[in-house]
Amino acid sequence: MDNNRVQLLQEALAANPDDTFARYALALELSTSHQPLDAWVHFEYLLNYHPDYAATYFQAGKFLVQQGRRHEARRILAKGIEVAHHQGNRHAQHELQGALESLDG
């Protein structure tokens, strides 16, 4: 985790709390920190308020697997597949499908 990057992202969110990319980037940074559960707050915000932001599903699913929350990860990845499919985003859909299948293997 890069503390300077975290600070810049937190400042960007203070200025614009609905900045989807800044929130996503902050979630990614925090997911590798000593307090990874802080990342979930941001992933959850994106899932609830920006459900069309397909990249969130892959990273949130990956995060949940790392936290030992495989059942939740399956649900998030499956929802992400639906979102990507509706968007016609075959690349994201394929990545999400692969992540989901890896949980079953």
N, CA, C and O of each residue as an XYZ file, in Angstrom:
420
protein
N       0.833     -1.174      0.000
C       0.000      0.000      0.000
C       0.878      1.237      0.000
O       1.867      1.304      0.730
N       0.529      2.189     -0.796
C       1.243      3.454     -0.890
C       0.460      4.513     -0.111
O      -0.618      4.927     -0.538
N       0.999      4.950      1.031
C       0.290      5.895      1.895
C       0.020      7.222      1.206
O      -1.019      7.839      1.440
N       0.946      7.672      0.354
C       0.726      8.919     -0.376
C      -0.454      8.786     -1.334
O      -1.276      9.695     -1.452
N      -0.526      7.662     -2.005
C      -1.623      7.419     -2.942
C      -2.955      7.341     -2.191
O      -3.968      7.876     -2.642
N      -2.936      6.674     -1.051
C      -4.145      6.574     -0.229
C      -4.602      7.969      0.179
O      -5.788      8.289      0.094
N      -3.671      8.787      0.614
C      -4.022     10.148      1.036
C      -4.602     10.943     -0.123
O      -5.607     11.633      0.049
N      -3.991     10.861     -1.300
C      -4.514     11.580     -2.464
C      -5.916     11.107     -2.831
O      -6.782     11.915     -3.163
N      -6.133      9.806     -2.772
C      -7.452      9.260     -3.092
C      -8.490      9.667     -2.054
O      -9.634      9.958     -2.402
N      -8.102      9.687     -0.795
C      -9.020     10.135      0.254
C      -9.376     11.610      0.071
O     -10.520     12.006      0.292
N      -8.399     12.421     -0.329
C      -8.661     13.831     -0.597
C      -9.596     13.995     -1.796
O     -10.480     14.851     -1.789
N      -9.395     13.171     -2.819
C     -10.277     13.230     -3.992
C     -11.710     12.875     -3.592
O     -12.659     13.494     -4.072
N     -11.868     11.884     -2.719
C     -13.206     11.500     -2.262
C     -13.819     12.547     -1.340
O     -15.036     12.728     -1.330
N     -12.993     13.230     -0.574
C     -13.518     14.304      0.273
C     -14.090     15.420     -0.596
O     -15.108     16.026     -0.263
N     -13.419     15.678     -1.712
C     -13.887     16.715     -2.641
C     -15.090     16.255     -3.445
O     -15.973     17.052     -3.758
N     -15.129     14.962     -3.781
C     -16.225     14.419     -4.584
C     -16.499     12.989     -4.117
O     -15.924     12.043     -4.656
N     -17.364     12.823     -3.128
C     -17.629     11.493     -2.553
C     -18.173     10.472     -3.551
O     -18.127      9.271     -3.283
N     -18.675     10.917     -4.672
C     -19.237      9.991     -5.656
C     -18.269      9.707     -6.806
O     -18.675      9.201     -7.852
N     -16.994     10.033     -6.612
C     -15.977      9.780     -7.641
C     -15.708      8.274     -7.699
O     -14.981      7.719     -6.875
N     -16.312      7.640     -8.690
C     -16.272      6.187     -8.802
C     -14.852      5.662     -8.919
O     -14.479      4.721     -8.219
N     -14.057      6.261     -9.797
C     -12.698      5.749     -9.990
C     -11.849      5.926     -8.736
O     -11.115      5.013     -8.357
N     -11.937      7.085     -8.087
C     -11.140      7.314     -6.877
C     -11.522      6.313     -5.789
O     -10.655      5.791     -5.088
N     -12.814      6.047     -5.651
C     -13.277      5.095     -4.638
C     -12.784      3.681     -4.967
O     -12.359      2.946     -4.075
N     -12.841      3.308     -6.234
C     -12.367      1.998     -6.678
C     -10.859      1.863     -6.416
O     -10.399      0.849     -5.890
N     -10.107      2.888     -6.787
C      -8.658      2.857     -6.581
C      -8.321      2.801     -5.091
O      -7.385      2.108     -4.693
N      -9.076      3.523     -4.271
C      -8.841      3.489     -2.829
C      -9.143      2.100     -2.272
O      -8.396      1.594     -1.434
N     -10.213      1.492     -2.723
C     -10.536      0.129     -2.281
C      -9.390     -0.819     -2.614
O      -9.014     -1.658     -1.795
N      -8.838     -0.685     -3.813
C      -7.717     -1.550     -4.197
C      -6.504     -1.315     -3.315
O      -5.860     -2.267     -2.874
N      -6.190     -0.057     -3.055
C      -5.042      0.261     -2.189
C      -5.250     -0.304     -0.787
O      -4.349     -0.927     -0.226
N      -6.412     -0.091     -0.232
C      -6.690     -0.539      1.132
C      -6.749     -2.061      1.239
O      -6.486     -2.619      2.303
N      -7.090     -2.725      0.151
C      -7.186     -4.190      0.197
C      -5.828     -4.847      0.441
O      -5.765     -6.012      0.832
N      -4.758     -4.115      0.215
C      -3.416     -4.655      0.450
C      -2.780     -4.046      1.695
O      -1.578     -4.198      1.913
N      -3.574     -3.361      2.508
C      -3.048     -2.687      3.695
C      -3.122     -3.606      4.916
O      -3.528     -4.765      4.829
N      -2.713     -3.043      6.051
C      -2.792     -3.783      7.321
C      -4.213     -3.767      7.874
O      -4.512     -4.460      8.847
N      -5.088     -2.977      7.256
C      -6.493     -2.911      7.655
C      -7.368     -3.141      6.421
O      -8.071     -2.234      5.976
N      -7.322     -4.352      5.874
C      -8.014     -4.597      4.609
C      -9.529     -4.445      4.683
O     -10.177     -4.201      3.665
N     -10.098     -4.587      5.877
C     -11.552     -4.474      5.965
C     -12.030     -3.065      5.636
O     -13.195     -2.876      5.285
N     -11.150     -2.075      5.744
C     -11.496     -0.721      5.317
C     -11.805     -0.694      3.819
O     -12.596      0.129      3.359
N     -11.194     -1.576      3.077
C     -11.439     -1.650      1.627
C     -12.882     -2.055      1.348
O     -13.498     -1.566      0.402
N     -13.417     -2.948      2.174
C     -14.769     -3.450      1.924
C     -15.810     -2.333      1.949
O     -16.788     -2.382      1.203
N     -15.609     -1.341      2.790
C     -16.529     -0.200      2.849
C     -16.657      0.434      1.461
O     -17.754      0.794      1.036
N     -15.554      0.564      0.775
C     -15.551      1.207     -0.543
C     -16.073      0.265     -1.630
O     -16.808      0.691     -2.521
N     -15.699     -0.999     -1.557
C     -16.263     -1.958     -2.512
C     -17.787     -2.002     -2.360
O     -18.523     -1.973     -3.346
N     -18.241     -2.072     -1.115
C     -19.675     -2.164     -0.861
C     -20.413     -0.911     -1.359
O     -21.510     -1.013     -1.907
N     -19.820      0.245     -1.170
C     -20.409      1.485     -1.673
C     -20.579      1.407     -3.191
O     -21.642      1.724     -3.724
N     -19.535      0.989     -3.866
C     -19.597      0.886     -5.328
C     -20.641     -0.128     -5.769
O     -21.386      0.123     -6.717
N     -20.702     -1.251     -5.106
C     -21.685     -2.278     -5.466
C     -23.110     -1.775     -5.268
O     -24.006     -2.118     -6.039
N     -23.318     -0.968     -4.240
C     -24.659     -0.464     -3.939
C     -25.044      0.764     -4.755
O     -26.191      0.881     -5.186
N     -24.101      1.684     -4.973
C     -24.431      2.956     -5.605
C     -23.986      3.069     -7.061
O     -24.430      3.961     -7.784
N     -23.120      2.173     -7.479
C     -22.652      2.142     -8.871
C     -22.621      0.695     -9.358
O     -21.566      0.181     -9.729
N     -23.777      0.047     -9.355
C     -23.815     -1.380     -9.700
C     -23.427     -1.666    -11.149
O     -23.247     -2.827    -11.515
N     -23.298     -0.645    -11.967
C     -22.894     -0.840    -13.351
C     -21.381     -0.748    -13.543
O     -20.896     -0.903    -14.663
N     -20.633     -0.501    -12.481
C     -19.177     -0.407    -12.560
C     -18.601     -1.818    -12.484
O     -18.258     -2.308    -11.408
N     -18.504     -2.454    -13.639
C     -18.211     -3.892    -13.725
C     -16.895     -4.306    -13.060
O     -16.816     -5.394    -12.490
N     -15.882     -3.474    -13.121
C     -14.582     -3.839    -12.552
C     -14.679     -4.128    -11.055
O     -13.905     -4.924    -10.523
N     -15.612     -3.492    -10.389
C     -15.760     -3.689     -8.952
C     -16.034     -5.146     -8.602
O     -15.520     -5.654     -7.606
N     -16.834     -5.810     -9.409
C     -17.242     -7.178     -9.085
C     -16.052     -8.133     -9.035
O     -15.968     -8.979     -8.144
N     -15.138     -7.999     -9.984
C     -13.970     -8.876    -10.006
C     -13.108     -8.644     -8.770
O     -12.734     -9.584     -8.069
N     -12.799     -7.367     -8.516
C     -11.907     -7.062     -7.396
C     -12.568     -7.326     -6.049
O     -11.908     -7.792     -5.120
N     -13.866     -7.033     -5.930
C     -14.573     -7.324     -4.681
C     -14.631     -8.829     -4.447
O     -14.462     -9.290     -3.318
N     -14.869     -9.597     -5.511
C     -14.872    -11.050     -5.383
C     -13.518    -11.574     -4.953
O     -13.425    -12.428     -4.072
N     -12.484    -11.070     -5.566
C     -11.118    -11.464     -5.212
C     -10.826    -11.121     -3.744
O     -10.242    -11.919     -3.011
N     -11.238     -9.935     -3.341
C     -11.041     -9.505     -1.958
C     -11.759    -10.449     -0.988
O     -11.189    -10.864      0.021
N     -13.003    -10.780     -1.301
C     -13.778    -11.657     -0.423
C     -13.147    -13.042     -0.308
O     -13.143    -13.632      0.772
N     -12.619    -13.559     -1.399
C     -11.926    -14.851     -1.354
C     -10.730    -14.761     -0.409
O     -10.508    -15.663      0.399
N      -9.960    -13.675     -0.505
C      -8.800    -13.497      0.363
C      -9.200    -13.407      1.831
O      -8.418    -13.754      2.717
N     -10.418    -12.942      2.083
C     -10.917    -12.822      3.454
C     -11.600    -14.107      3.932
O     -12.115    -14.160      5.049
N     -11.603    -15.144      3.080
C     -12.228    -16.409      3.439
C     -13.744    -16.386      3.317
O     -14.431    -17.219      3.909
N     -14.257    -15.447      2.562
C     -15.704    -15.280      2.403
C     -16.119    -15.757      1.007
O     -16.640    -14.988      0.199
N     -15.877    -17.028      0.749
C     -16.081    -17.606     -0.582
C     -17.539    -17.591     -1.035
O     -17.818    -17.354     -2.210
N     -18.459    -17.839     -0.125
C     -19.879    -17.841     -0.492
C     -20.297    -16.455     -0.997
O     -20.988    -16.337     -2.009
N     -19.878    -15.426     -0.292
C     -20.180    -14.056     -0.716
C     -19.488    -13.735     -2.036
O     -20.049    -13.057     -2.896
N     -18.268    -14.229     -2.182
C     -17.523    -13.989     -3.423
C     -18.265    -14.590     -4.613
O     -18.348    -13.962     -5.668
N     -18.793    -15.775     -4.457
C     -19.563    -16.411     -5.538
C     -20.746    -15.536     -5.950
O     -20.999    -15.342     -7.139
N     -21.460    -15.017     -4.969
C     -22.630    -14.176     -5.229
C     -22.228    -12.894     -5.977
O     -22.892    -12.490     -6.931
N     -21.149    -12.272     -5.535
C     -20.679    -11.028     -6.160
C     -20.201    -11.301     -7.588
O     -20.529    -10.550     -8.506
N     -19.439    -12.359     -7.775
C     -18.937    -12.687     -9.112
C     -20.087    -13.023    -10.060
O     -20.071    -12.611    -11.219
N     -21.079    -13.766     -9.580
C     -22.235    -14.108    -10.420
C     -22.996    -12.846    -10.832
O     -23.421    -12.717    -11.981
N     -23.164    -11.927     -9.898
C     -23.838    -10.662    -10.218
C     -23.010     -9.881    -11.235
O     -23.565     -9.283    -12.157
N     -21.717     -9.884    -11.077
C     -20.827     -9.200    -12.014
C     -20.933     -9.765    -13.423
O     -20.872     -9.023    -14.403
N     -21.090    -11.076    -13.520
C     -21.266    -11.717    -14.837
C     -22.531    -11.186    -15.490
O     -22.529    -10.884    -16.683
N     -23.608    -11.068    -14.728
C     -24.863    -10.518    -15.256
C     -24.681     -9.085    -15.734
O     -25.133     -8.725    -16.821
N     -24.021     -8.274    -14.924
C     -23.799     -6.866    -15.268
C     -22.977     -6.765    -16.544
O     -23.337     -6.027    -17.461
N     -21.885     -7.497    -16.607
C     -21.010     -7.456    -17.785
C     -21.754     -7.944    -19.026
O     -21.583     -7.389    -20.111
N     -22.572     -8.971    -18.871
C     -23.353     -9.491    -19.989
C     -24.311     -8.421    -20.517
O     -24.403     -8.213    -21.727
N     -25.019     -7.748    -19.618
C     -25.967     -6.709    -20.025
C     -25.262     -5.529    -20.698
O     -25.846     -4.851    -21.543
N     -24.017     -5.292    -20.322
C     -23.240     -4.208    -20.918
C     -22.580     -4.631    -22.229
O     -22.057     -3.790    -22.960
N     -22.604     -5.916    -22.525
C     -21.901     -6.414    -23.698
C     -20.390     -6.397    -23.515
O     -19.637     -6.367    -24.489
N     -19.956     -6.418    -22.273
C     -18.530     -6.375    -21.940
C     -18.031     -7.815    -21.817
O     -17.966     -8.376    -20.723
N     -17.687     -8.390    -22.944
C     -17.291     -9.799    -22.975
C     -15.992    -10.056    -22.221
O     -15.827    -11.109    -21.605
N     -15.078     -9.108    -22.269
C     -13.804     -9.282    -21.563
C     -14.047     -9.420    -20.056
O     -13.553    -10.355    -19.426
N     -14.812     -8.483    -19.484
C     -15.104     -8.542    -18.045
C     -15.903     -9.799    -17.718
O     -15.658    -10.450    -16.702
N     -16.847    -10.134    -18.573
C     -17.668    -11.322    -18.348
C     -16.789    -12.572    -18.301
O     -16.981    -13.433    -17.443
N     -15.839    -12.672    -19.210
C     -14.934    -13.820    -19.252
C     -14.060    -13.886    -17.989
O     -13.881    -14.958    -17.411
N     -13.521    -12.739    -17.568
C     -12.687    -12.716    -16.356
C     -13.496    -13.120    -15.124
O     -13.029    -13.887    -14.282
N     -14.708    -12.595    -15.036
C     -15.560    -12.929    -13.898
C     -15.934    -14.404    -13.897
O     -15.953    -15.043    -12.845
N     -16.231    -14.940    -15.069
C     -16.577    -16.351    -15.187
C     -15.397    -17.223    -14.769
O     -15.569    -18.220    -14.067
N     -14.207    -16.841    -15.203
C     -13.008    -17.585    -14.810
C     -12.780    -17.550    -13.311
O     -12.408    -18.558    -12.711
N     -13.001    -16.402    -12.710
C     -12.832    -16.271    -11.248
C     -13.861    -17.130    -10.520
O     -13.542    -17.785     -9.528
N     -15.088    -17.125    -11.013
C     -16.135    -17.942    -10.403
C     -15.826    -19.431    -10.525
O     -15.972    -20.184     -9.563
N     -15.401    -19.845    -11.704
C     -15.053    -21.245    -11.927
C     -13.872    -21.685    -11.063
O     -13.814    -22.835    -10.628
N     -12.939    -20.781    -10.819
C     -11.778    -21.135     -9.994
C     -12.194    -21.418     -8.542
O     -11.497    -22.138     -7.827
N     -13.311    -20.859     -8.113
C     -13.804    -21.130     -6.760
C     -14.389    -22.527     -6.644
O     -14.394    -23.134     -5.573
N     -14.881    -23.019     -7.766
C     -15.483    -24.347     -7.770
C     -14.458    -25.463     -7.970
O     -14.746    -26.640     -7.754
N     -13.268    -25.068     -8.381
C     -12.242    -26.063     -8.701
C     -11.437    -26.537     -7.559
O     -10.551    -27.373     -7.733
